[in-house]
């Protein structure tokens, strides 16, 4: 009994001290802003977000000054191993034991959909930077998360439309068999049909897959002009490499990488990827502001940032500014403030957060440079056109999100 | 066009051939595992990592030492084999008298360390290794375009597999090996250096994995996680063939490649799981594996 009484007494003492500290710092809960970074830190999607994204998050916090209105900013991270269960359980644990205020990162779409449900149950806030599925702010939207960098809708709108316009009319889809692949396949098929093309066949491969030879052979057999790769990360790299071994391009078919990241192009090299059209939310070498930030990142990490890593910095800054302005880390207060503020920084142009949680901003259609045109090892893209924010993303009139009144 | 269950004959044949080539990798890797388990009773979870190290040795050898592919075919397995022998001498030997589980845990831990350290330096996107000039291009076979390199992989793997089988089952050295594991004390009494034999066997087993790694380097991106993705499948192959059965590992490896290849045509969603379904069936009906002896 004595033990229990003592523990009880000391808990009350601690709680009182904590409460006094909180009172001094307006409404920031328990005296600190806690950010949990959840991403694939070791698997297929490591290089596009992973430890580099965590470093970008830390840069944002350092540039912000390390504290908000006197309350320190704490960061912790976990590897979701691309497993929805692991991701959801980690986030649940963060709410139960660590009072997390904002969940950042969020890469594989399947993990994100599971994790945002937990965030919603706990009335928290999540900022999704890595995921692609457009369903995250459509049928899976919640009032508790924001989707920052890109999604499958502009990817399809940008790349697929450009290719059909160039005369690539018949498509064979090679799709990663999970939420993201299905979303991208759906969006691309719609754009191809609307632009006057046709999807003649497809195959869904397990995620992740090393050996694409069998699927490439099926794609060759289909006779389609374009092989659309509705996958990402190492899967896309493997598929493109296998296609080059089987002489796909020499035989007259063309590949369309629908989600290609900077690190993928870097890994495959310009010999394999030159001429590839892709849609991106940001490119490190697109202007002075981007270059300036990217070079600071390069100093710390040793590689140039992907759009996801840049987006993590941008979204964290926007979040911290909202916490500072409102003096609160309450999810809805912060989210509402974030939605009122337009976003214009080194990452986002003409950016704003819509009621479905989608951050819309200008997107870019880019082409991978040829080895001759590239001046150094990270000089990889040429930006062809920009796609205005309001055209790039799914219009709210087509939204199935429960937060949108249609 | 002739159709087989709704699939054109040409596509069907192509898939069979590709399945066989993948099967050649399974065979090479499961052979190494079977040799190590059969003779040393070690469940070598570091096998995938050794395969990965073989591929990395090839890549880094070319980048920093200018070693070409053909030299790497010998040098990379040699280097990884020597490394394996050090591991056997320094670590595995000390737990030889304990339950198998300890060997499994130790080798699994080693695999995580090798993988984790390389991820730290190289990331997971993987690097490309160019196809050797002699093997670039391919043959138009009538039903598919067969890259020369894949044909070479099939040939090399099958030759190495059967040479290994012959050495263990048909030569005097192989007889020593088998006898040494059956009754080490008696062999020692005959004047055979059994501990040396064990070290050499482990080295040879992991060298086979490294050889598969060299073969894989121009096919798949060389990345630290390339081994762990494959290892579980290879273990399933070994279980299906019968733990420790040399011939079983080779035949099952090729057969599972074929089955997987066919699944990719008829029901691609199950391509990653079909081998495990076969494993469950085999465990239910013939727990010792297709080629295993009942204990």
Interface residues (C-beta under 8 A of the other chain):
Chain A: X42 X43 X44 X46 X47 X177 X203 X204 X205 X206 X208 X209 X210 X211 X213 X214 X215 X217 X218 X220 X221 X233 X234 X237 X238 X241 X245 X246 X247 X251 X263 X264 X266 X267 X268 X269 X272 X303
Chain B: X8 X10 X11 X14 X15 X18 X19 X21 X22 X116 X119 X123 X124 X125 X126 X127 X128 X131 X138 X144 X145 X147 X149 X150 X219 X220 X221 X223 X225 X226 X229 X230 X261 X264 X265 X268 X269 X271 X272
